[in-house]
Structures are given as structure tokens and as C-alpha cells.
Amino acid sequence: MRFPFMRFPLRLPGFIPRETLLMALGSLHAHKFRSFLTVLGIVIGITTAISIASILTGLRGQIVKIIEEYGTNNIYAYHLTTGPQVGERDQKERARKPLTPEDAEAIRTGASHVQDVAQVSPNIGYWGGAFDDTVSYNGKNYRRGNTQGVTPNYGGITNVTLREGRFFTEFDDASRRNVMVIGVNAADALFPNPNNIVGREVKMGGHVFEIIGVLEKRKNGVFGENEEDNHVLVPFRTGLKIAPGRRYLELN
């Protein structure tokens, strides 16, 4: 069998009806543009499906790496539901009491499988009301900081690595010292020269803080960004001192 647009005769397998194939090929030849659009639509659909699957697989792998970097045996406890919120919280949830340092101690002593509990006073600038957590140094300002008050064991629990300096000690926390550990994004924004940042004094909320450590950039993040790189950390009790209105805690 031969068509005008075919160079060579077409040999049909025995299981394909001759009339069916002739009709199909004739229709394709008669409606070339429509056939082209059909094939193009199929190609675009398959390509889109493969692309979306690849993106989702890569995103899942990235999230797994982030969890592994922070520690796969960590649990984060909040007294309110986290994530996107549609509408108001129900009365039962609003009636929950905030987590307290006593809750952290009760978990530490009462749960035999829990190795340690870190207390975090998250996002001091936002939840602290009038407290301005803009970090200033020599005319430069950093306003993107995720300002938190954390206990000294926070670094060990979340696998923090320091590029320079040290993390908080029990003395820093108990004495409510004005010391600070900053993420790499804050360091780059405030200090053009990345060397010898430790020991510099910055201002935040009308207080002077000494930088005692700079966090190493996290290796993994969603779309290349990791919130920890924006961290501005102070000792837990220092956070309560400078932003007394911030009483909502999270436990790690």
C-alpha cells in the first residue's frame, strides 16, 4: 500500500485492519494543521506533567535535606496552630494557655525519651508590639531579621554551626546580657568586611548589643533561602527583658 506523501510502501501487520489504517492516514493527510495541533497538545501535556513531577520531587528532596540538617529527631511545640489560617481561631483554641518555661522543665524531667528542651521566644519585633527590632551599625540598618530569644541549648538542639565566635552560655542568659548571634544575611548587610565581626556593637530597640557569634550559612533551603540565615538571636531572658510583651513561647 502506498500514499502520495509516502516514499516507501507501507507493510501492514496482520492484526491491523487495512481499512482502519487507510482511514486514519488519510484523515491525517487531509487535516495536517489539525493533526499538528493535536500532536503539539499531547507533547505539551506530557512535557508539563514531567516538569511538574520533577519540580515536586526536587522540592520534596530539598525539604527532607532541611529536616535532616536541623535534626530528624526534633519536635516543635506551639500552643496555637501554625501555618496559613483561614478565618478566626475557634474558641477552644483561643482559650489555650501559652507555653511557659515551667512546661519546658516538666517535659524535660517527665518525658524519659526527651533529651533536652530549648525555649524560643519567636519574632520578638513583631509580637513585642512597640519594640523595634531593626539592627543598626554605622549608618546601616537591617530590618529583615527574624529576631528570637533562645536558651543556650538551642544551638545544640538545632545543629547550629558558627562561622565565627560562640553561642550563648547559661551566664549570658541568667545575667540577661545584651549579646547577639546573627545570621549570615544580617552580617553581610551590616558589615561590608566579613572578617572580625565578633566584638562589634550594634543597636536594636534603643539597646546596645555586642555581637558574639555569626551563624554559618545553612546548606539547604527552599528555593535557595533559609530563614535561619536571617536570624537575629539574643539570650532567652534578654528577649523577655527588652520585649516584655512577648510571652508566647515555642519549645524545640
Secondary structure, DSSP 8 states (H G I E B T S, - for coil): ---TT-SS-----TTS-HHHHHHHHHHHHHTHHHHHHHHHHHHHHHHHHHHHHHHHHHHHHHHHHHHHHH-TT---B-SS--S---S---HHHHT-----HHHHHHHHHH-TT-----EEE--HHHHTTT----EEETTEEE---EEEEE-TTHHHHTT--EEEE----HHHHHTT--EEEE-HHHHHHH-SS-SS-TT-EEEETTEEEEEEEEE---S--BTTB-GGGGEEEEEHHHHHHH-TT----EE-
